[in-house]
Amino acid sequence: MVLLVIAAHWGPFFIDHSGSIAGLLNQLTNPVFRLGTPGFALIFGLRIGFNLTSREAKSKGYIASQMKRSVRLLGQGIIAFAIVQYFALSAEGVPAGDWPQRAFYTVLSFYFIAALVGPEIFPALMRSKNAIGASLIFAALSLLTSTLLRFAWHSPTTGWLHLVQSLTLDKYGFFEMMSYVLVGFATGIWLEKSAKLYDSLRMMRFAGAGLFIAGITMSMSTGIAARWFTNRADDPAHPMLVTYVGVFFLLITLAARANETLGEASIMRKAYKMLCVFGTLSLSAYVGHTLVIPLGNILAQTGLSHLLAVSIMAAGFVILFAARTYRRYRAIFIDPISPQE
């Protein structure tokens, strides 16, 4: 999923530089690229629900310790992003009132806040009589809160208040993003507690297909089908989110199926393992990829073409994380006695 997020964040830049076919490519890729942001939030919640809740039950405070590490990494990423943006904004002559929003409004800011409040929210949900039901109820309430706030707070703002408004209402707004995380969290708990994982995955496959079709049908019946192919700030609309949750379920079952059926010595199995290893680096990759285009913008100030400058930074990122992924792959699967990173 993090690969899709990276593609979603870099893709429009490179597509916009593809000449006369840019408009068509943007329309065709928008439905896929928009899955990245809610998809990663769903995976973020799934990991907590599936991997961390059982450990929290055995060792109280485990989620808090993991979140503390995330807060540190995300905080470093936000500071690095803000520093890079400072130089870019200075070069562009951006008015000071726009600096806070331009420097700190990033998806990393949502995950930083989520990691700060997560040690309170997730254990509290685990203590409820029905953790799955409670999570889904709060997911719905969170999405409703986001919708109501957009109606109530639409006056223009500047400075730090503009940043607060963006982190509340916009694409990476806390309440909407938290609703995705809570759906993923509920899914993770369901899978972790399932006595018969195969039956749960089979049910999830049917549910995913149903949600996929339902979301498309709802978007057509409500007259917003054309918005699949636009990139408006308030998209994706709620029917599209139903489809994206369906895709999320289908991807989980596809990964489980691949883990079952791929031959141990096959190229596909090795590629699958490599993707799994990259997944262990997903948060650091998520942080790192956000710096590529801002750094490219600064490099372009030296006289290089904008496209070449961003391409150099993107290539450097790819080489760095390909090397880290391969080193960790060797440490886990080829030479497991050597120390891991």
C-alpha positions as CSV (number, residue, x, y, z in Angstrom):
1,M,0.0,0.0,0.0
2,V,2.9,2.4,0.7
3,L,4.0,1.9,-2.9
4,L,0.6,3.1,-4.0
5,V,0.9,6.1,-1.7
6,I,4.2,7.0,-3.2
7,A,2.9,6.6,-6.7
8,A,-0.1,8.8,-5.8
9,H,2.1,11.6,-4.4
10,W,4.7,11.5,-7.2
11,G,2.5,10.3,-10.1
12,P,0.6,13.6,-10.7
13,F,3.9,15.5,-10.9
14,F,5.4,13.2,-13.6
15,I,2.1,12.9,-15.4
16,D,1.8,16.7,-15.6
17,H,5.2,16.7,-17.4
18,S,4.1,14.0,-19.9
19,G,2.9,16.5,-22.5
20,S,-0.4,16.4,-24.4
21,I,-1.6,13.1,-22.8
22,A,-1.3,14.5,-19.2
23,G,-5.0,15.2,-18.9
24,L,-6.1,11.8,-20.0
25,L,-3.5,10.0,-17.8
26,N,-4.6,12.1,-14.8
27,Q,-8.2,11.1,-15.4
28,L,-7.3,7.4,-15.7
29,T,-5.1,7.2,-12.7
30,N,-7.1,9.3,-10.3
31,P,-9.4,6.4,-9.2
32,V,-6.3,4.3,-8.3
33,F,-4.1,7.0,-6.9
34,R,-6.9,8.2,-4.5
35,L,-6.9,4.8,-2.9
36,G,-3.5,5.4,-1.5
37,T,-4.3,7.8,1.4
38,P,-7.3,6.0,2.9
39,G,-5.6,2.7,2.0
40,F,-2.5,3.4,4.1
41,A,-4.7,4.6,7.0
42,L,-6.6,1.3,6.8
43,I,-3.4,-0.6,6.9
44,F,-2.1,1.5,9.8
45,G,-5.2,0.5,11.8
46,L,-5.0,-3.1,10.6
47,R,-1.5,-3.5,11.9
48,I,-2.5,-2.1,15.3
49,G,-5.6,-4.3,15.5
50,F,-3.9,-7.5,14.2
51,N,-0.4,-7.3,15.5
52,L,-0.4,-5.1,18.6
53,T,-3.6,-5.8,20.5
54,S,-2.7,-9.3,21.4
55,R,0.7,-8.1,22.7
56,E,-1.0,-5.3,24.6
57,A,-3.2,-7.9,26.3
58,K,-0.1,-9.7,27.5
59,S,2.1,-6.7,28.2
60,K,0.2,-3.5,29.1
61,G,1.8,-0.5,27.6
62,Y,3.0,-2.3,24.4
63,I,1.0,-0.1,22.1
64,A,2.2,3.0,23.8
65,S,5.9,1.9,23.4
66,Q,5.3,1.2,19.7
67,M,3.5,4.5,19.2
68,K,6.3,6.3,21.0
69,R,8.8,5.1,18.3
70,S,6.4,6.2,15.6
71,V,6.0,9.6,17.2
72,R,9.8,10.1,17.2
73,L,10.2,9.0,13.5
74,L,7.2,11.1,12.3
75,G,8.3,14.1,14.3
76,Q,11.7,14.0,12.7
77,G,10.0,13.7,9.3
78,I,7.8,16.7,9.9
79,I,10.7,18.8,11.0
80,A,12.8,17.8,8.0
81,F,9.8,18.5,5.7
82,A,9.3,21.9,7.3
83,I,13.0,22.8,6.9
84,V,13.0,21.8,3.3
85,Q,9.8,23.8,2.7
86,Y,11.3,26.8,4.5
87,F,14.0,27.1,1.8
88,A,11.5,26.4,-1.0
89,L,9.0,28.9,0.3
90,S,11.7,31.5,0.7
91,A,12.9,31.1,-2.8
92,E,9.3,31.3,-4.1
93,G,8.5,34.5,-2.1
94,V,5.4,33.0,-0.5
95,P,3.6,35.4,2.0
96,A,4.4,34.7,5.6
97,G,0.8,34.0,6.4
98,D,0.8,31.0,4.2
99,W,4.0,29.5,5.7
100,P,2.6,27.4,8.6
101,Q,0.1,25.6,6.4
102,R,2.6,25.1,3.6
103,A,5.4,23.9,5.9
104,F,3.4,21.6,8.3
105,Y,0.4,20.5,6.4
106,T,1.4,17.0,5.4
107,V,-0.1,13.5,5.9
108,L,2.8,12.9,8.3
109,S,1.1,15.5,10.7
110,F,-2.0,13.3,10.9
111,Y,-0.1,10.2,11.7
112,F,2.0,12.1,14.3
113,I,-1.3,13.2,16.0
114,A,-2.7,9.7,15.7
115,A,0.4,8.2,17.3
116,L,0.2,10.7,20.1
117,V,-3.5,9.9,21.0
118,G,-3.3,6.2,19.9
119,P,-2.1,4.9,23.3
120,E,-5.3,6.3,24.9
121,I,-7.8,5.5,22.1
122,F,-6.9,1.9,21.1
123,P,-6.5,0.3,24.6
124,A,-9.8,2.0,25.6
125,L,-11.5,0.4,22.6
126,M,-9.9,-3.0,23.5
127,R,-11.4,-2.7,27.0
128,S,-15.0,-2.3,25.7
129,K,-17.3,-5.3,25.7
130,N,-17.4,-5.3,21.9
131,A,-14.1,-3.8,20.6
132,I,-15.0,-4.3,16.9
133,G,-18.5,-2.8,17.3
134,A,-17.1,0.2,19.3
135,S,-14.4,0.8,16.8
136,L,-16.9,0.9,13.9
137,I,-19.3,3.2,15.8
138,F,-16.5,5.6,16.5
139,A,-15.3,5.4,12.9
140,A,-18.8,6.4,11.8
141,L,-19.0,9.2,14.4
142,S,-15.5,10.4,13.3
143,L,-16.6,10.6,9.6
144,L,-19.8,12.4,10.6
145,T,-17.8,14.9,12.7
146,S,-15.6,15.6,9.7
147,T,-18.6,16.2,7.5
148,L,-20.4,18.5,10.0
149,L,-17.2,20.5,10.6
150,R,-16.8,21.2,6.9
151,F,-20.3,22.7,6.9
152,A,-19.7,24.7,10.1
153,W,-16.1,26.0,9.5
154,H,-15.7,27.2,6.0
155,S,-14.6,30.8,6.5
156,P,-11.1,31.5,5.1
157,T,-8.2,31.7,7.6
158,T,-4.5,32.4,7.6
159,G,-1.4,31.6,9.5
160,W,-1.4,29.0,12.2
161,L,-5.2,28.9,12.3
162,H,-5.2,28.0,8.7
163,L,-3.0,25.0,9.6
164,V,-5.4,23.9,12.3
165,Q,-8.3,24.3,9.9
166,S,-6.5,22.2,7.3
167,L,-5.6,19.5,9.8
168,T,-9.2,19.3,10.8
169,L,-11.1,19.6,7.5
170,D,-9.0,18.9,4.5
171,K,-7.8,15.8,2.8
172,Y,-5.5,14.8,5.7
173,G,-8.0,16.0,8.3
174,F,-7.8,14.2,11.6
175,F,-11.5,13.0,11.9
176,E,-11.8,11.7,8.4
177,M,-8.4,9.9,8.4
178,M,-9.1,8.5,11.9
179,S,-12.3,6.9,10.6
180,Y,-10.3,4.9,8.1
181,V,-7.8,3.9,10.8
182,L,-10.6,2.7,13.1
183,V,-12.1,0.6,10.3
184,G,-8.7,-1.0,9.8
185,F,-8.3,-1.5,13.5
186,A,-11.7,-3.3,13.7
187,T,-10.7,-5.5,10.8
188,G,-7.4,-6.4,12.4
189,I,-9.1,-7.3,15.7
190,W,-11.6,-9.5,13.8
191,L,-8.8,-11.4,12.0
192,E,-6.7,-11.7,15.1
193,K,-9.5,-13.2,17.2
194,S,-10.8,-15.4,14.4
195,A,-10.7,-19.1,15.4
196,K,-10.8,-20.1,11.7
197,L,-8.8,-17.7,9.7
198,Y,-9.6,-19.4,6.4
199,D,-13.4,-18.9,7.0
200,S,-12.8,-15.3,8.0
201,L,-10.8,-14.5,4.8
202,R,-13.4,-16.2,2.7
203,M,-16.1,-14.0,4.3
204,M,-13.9,-11.0,3.8
205,R,-13.5,-11.8,0.1
206,F,-17.3,-11.8,-0.4
207,A,-17.6,-8.7,1.7
208,G,-14.9,-7.0,-0.3
209,A,-16.6,-7.8,-3.6
210,G,-19.9,-6.6,-2.2
211,L,-18.6,-3.3,-0.9
212,F,-16.7,-2.7,-4.2
213,I,-19.8,-3.1,-6.3
214,A,-22.0,-1.3,-3.7
215,G,-19.7,1.8,-3.7
216,I,-19.7,2.0,-7.5
217,T,-23.5,1.5,-7.6
218,M,-24.0,4.2,-5.0
219,S,-21.8,6.7,-6.8
220,M,-23.7,6.1,-10.0
221,S,-27.2,6.4,-8.3
222,T,-26.2,9.6,-6.5
223,G,-24.9,11.3,-9.7
224,I,-21.3,11.6,-8.7
225,A,-19.8,8.8,-10.8
226,A,-17.8,11.4,-12.8
227,R,-15.9,12.4,-9.6
228,W,-14.0,9.1,-9.8
229,F,-11.9,10.8,-12.5
230,T,-11.4,14.2,-10.9
231,N,-8.9,15.3,-8.2
232,R,-11.1,17.7,-6.3
233,A,-10.0,18.6,-2.8
234,D,-13.2,17.2,-1.2
235,D,-13.0,13.8,-3.0
236,P,-13.2,10.9,-2.6
237,A,-16.9,11.1,-1.8
238,H,-18.4,8.7,0.7
239,P,-19.7,6.1,-1.8
240,M,-16.2,5.9,-3.3
241,L,-14.8,5.2,0.2
242,V,-17.1,2.2,0.4
243,T,-15.5,0.9,-2.8
244,Y,-12.0,1.6,-1.4
245,V,-12.8,-0.4,1.8
246,G,-13.9,-3.2,-0.5
247,V,-10.6,-3.1,-2.4
248,F,-8.8,-3.1,1.0
249,F,-10.6,-6.3,2.0
250,L,-9.8,-7.9,-1.4
251,L,-6.1,-7.0,-1.2
252,I,-5.9,-8.7,2.3
253,T,-7.4,-11.9,0.9
254,L,-5.2,-11.7,-2.2
255,A,-2.1,-11.4,0.0
256,A,-3.2,-14.3,2.2
257,R,-3.9,-16.4,-1.0
258,A,-0.4,-15.6,-2.3
259,N,1.2,-16.6,1.0
260,E,-0.6,-20.0,0.7
261,T,-0.1,-20.9,-2.9
262,L,3.2,-19.5,-4.1
263,G,5.9,-22.1,-4.4
264,E,8.9,-21.5,-2.0
265,A,11.5,-21.5,-4.8
266,S,9.4,-19.4,-7.3
267,I,10.3,-15.9,-8.4
268,M,6.9,-14.7,-7.4
269,R,7.4,-16.0,-3.8
270,K,10.7,-14.1,-3.7
271,A,9.0,-11.0,-5.0
272,Y,6.3,-11.5,-2.4
273,K,8.8,-11.8,0.4
274,M,10.6,-8.7,-0.8
275,L,7.3,-6.8,-0.7
276,C,6.7,-8.0,2.8
277,V,10.2,-6.9,3.9
278,F,9.6,-3.5,2.3
279,G,6.4,-3.4,4.4
280,T,8.5,-3.5,7.5
281,L,10.2,-0.2,6.3
282,S,6.8,1.3,5.2
283,L,6.7,4.1,7.9
284,S,10.2,5.3,7.2
285,A,9.6,5.1,3.4
286,Y,6.3,7.0,4.0
287,V,8.3,9.7,5.8
288,G,11.1,9.8,3.3
289,H,9.1,10.0,0.1
290,T,7.4,13.2,1.3
291,L,10.7,15.0,1.0
292,V,11.4,14.1,-2.6
293,I,9.4,16.7,-4.5
294,P,10.2,19.6,-2.0
295,L,14.0,18.7,-2.3
296,G,13.5,18.6,-6.1
297,N,12.0,22.0,-6.0
298,I,15.1,23.4,-4.2
299,L,17.4,21.6,-6.6
300,A,15.6,23.1,-9.5
301,Q,16.6,26.6,-8.2
302,T,20.2,25.8,-9.3
303,G,19.1,25.9,-13.0
304,L,18.2,22.3,-13.6
305,S,14.9,21.6,-15.2
306,H,12.1,20.9,-12.6
307,L,11.5,17.5,-14.1
308,L,15.2,16.5,-13.9
309,A,15.6,17.8,-10.4
310,V,12.7,15.8,-9.0
311,S,13.7,12.7,-11.0
312,I,17.2,12.8,-9.4
313,M,15.7,13.0,-5.9
314,A,13.2,10.2,-6.7
315,A,16.0,8.0,-8.1
316,G,18.0,8.6,-4.9
317,F,15.1,7.6,-2.8
318,V,14.4,4.5,-4.8
319,I,18.1,3.4,-4.7
320,L,18.3,4.0,-0.9
321,F,15.2,2.0,-0.1
322,A,15.9,-0.7,-2.6
323,A,19.3,-1.2,-0.8
324,R,17.7,-1.2,2.6
325,T,15.0,-3.6,1.6
326,Y,17.6,-6.0,0.1
327,R,19.8,-5.9,3.1
328,R,16.9,-6.7,5.4
329,Y,15.7,-9.4,3.0
330,R,19.1,-11.1,3.2
331,A,19.2,-10.7,7.0
332,I,15.8,-12.4,7.3
333,F,15.7,-15.0,4.6
334,I,19.2,-15.7,3.3
335,D,21.6,-15.1,6.2
336,P,19.3,-14.9,9.3
337,I,22.1,-15.2,11.8
338,S,23.5,-11.9,10.7
339,P,22.3,-8.9,12.7
340,Q,19.3,-7.0,11.3
341,E,19.1,-3.3,11.0
